[in-house]
Amino acid sequence: MRRNVGVKAYQVKKGTEEKFKVKQAELRENLAKELGSQLNEFKTKLSEFAVKHRQDISRDPEFREHFQNMCGIIGVDPLASSKGFWSEMLGMGTFYYDVAIQSVEIIPSTAV
């Protein structure tokens, strides 16, 4: 059995490695674009859901809890997110937003 040795084998190996690096960079770029697209789609759907169920989120504590649990499961904290985004989506002013943040921080620490 003959092994590939010498300058030609080195050049072939180097060329193959370079092709893999190019393909890897291409795949990473495509993956990053796809991820960005999915994140934008998710933000859009979450915004639509928040607007559609705005009154339920504001008025119904059980529904609000389910909404917060859903957000928590997927790693989104609606109260810790940008003030402008959630104030706009849920119609909450900054006063109510701040009260909500303080409540979330204080209630668990005082629970028996």
C-alpha positions in Angstrom: 0.0 0.0 0.0 1.4 3.3 -1.0 1.0 6.4 1.1 0.7 9.9 -0.2 3.9 11.6 0.7 5.9 14.5 -0.7 5.1 17.9 -2.0 2.1 16.9 -4.0 0.4 15.2 -1.0 1.1 18.3 1.1 -0.5 20.5 -1.6 -3.5 18.3 -1.9 -4.0 18.2 1.9 -3.5 22.0 2.1 -6.1 22.6 -0.7 -8.6 20.3 1.0 -8.2 22.1 4.3 -8.7 25.4 2.6 -11.9 24.2 0.9 -13.2 23.0 4.3 -12.4 26.4 5.8 -14.2 28.2 3.0 -17.2 25.9 3.3 -17.2 26.3 7.1 -17.2 30.1 6.8 -20.1 29.9 4.3 -22.1 27.6 6.6 -21.5 29.9 9.6 -22.7 32.9 7.6 -25.8 31.1 6.4 -26.5 29.9 10.0 -26.1 33.4 11.4 -28.5 34.8 8.7 -31.1 32.1 9.4 -30.8 32.7 13.2 -31.3 36.4 12.7 -34.3 35.8 10.5 -35.8 33.4 13.1 -35.2 35.9 15.9 -37.0 38.6 13.9 -39.9 36.3 13.2 -40.1 35.3 16.9 -40.1 39.0 18.0 -42.9 39.7 15.5 -45.0 36.8 16.6 -44.5 37.6 20.3 -45.4 41.3 19.6 -48.5 40.2 17.7 -49.5 37.9 20.6 -48.9 40.6 23.2 -51.0 43.1 21.2 -53.8 40.6 20.5 -54.0 39.5 24.1 -53.2 42.9 25.6 -56.4 43.3 27.6 -56.2 39.7 28.9 -52.5 40.2 30.0 -53.5 43.4 31.8 -56.7 42.3 33.4 -56.5 38.6 34.1 -53.8 37.6 36.6 -54.0 33.9 35.7 -53.5 34.7 32.0 -50.7 37.1 32.8 -49.0 34.4 34.8 -49.3 31.9 31.9 -47.9 34.6 29.6 -45.0 35.2 31.9 -44.4 31.5 32.3 -44.4 31.0 28.6 -41.9 33.8 28.2 -39.8 32.3 31.0 -39.7 28.9 29.4 -38.3 30.3 26.1 -35.9 32.6 28.0 -37.6 36.0 27.5 -38.4 38.2 30.5 -41.1 40.6 29.4 -40.5 42.8 32.5 -36.8 43.0 32.1 -37.0 43.7 28.4 -36.7 47.2 26.9 -39.2 49.6 28.5 -40.2 51.0 25.1 -41.0 47.7 23.6 -43.3 46.3 26.3 -44.8 49.7 27.2 -45.8 50.0 23.6 -47.0 46.4 23.2 -48.9 46.2 26.5 -49.9 49.9 26.8 -48.1 50.2 30.2 -46.6 53.6 31.1 -43.2 53.7 32.7 -44.8 54.1 36.2 -46.6 50.8 35.9 -43.6 49.2 34.3 -41.4 50.3 37.3 -44.1 49.1 39.8 -44.2 45.7 38.0 -40.4 45.4 38.1 -40.3 46.3 41.8 -43.1 43.8 42.5 -41.3 41.0 40.8 -38.2 41.8 42.8 -39.9 42.2 46.2 -42.7 39.6 46.2 -40.5 36.5 46.1 -38.2 37.8 48.8 -41.1 38.5 51.2 -43.0 35.3 50.4 -43.4 32.9 53.4 
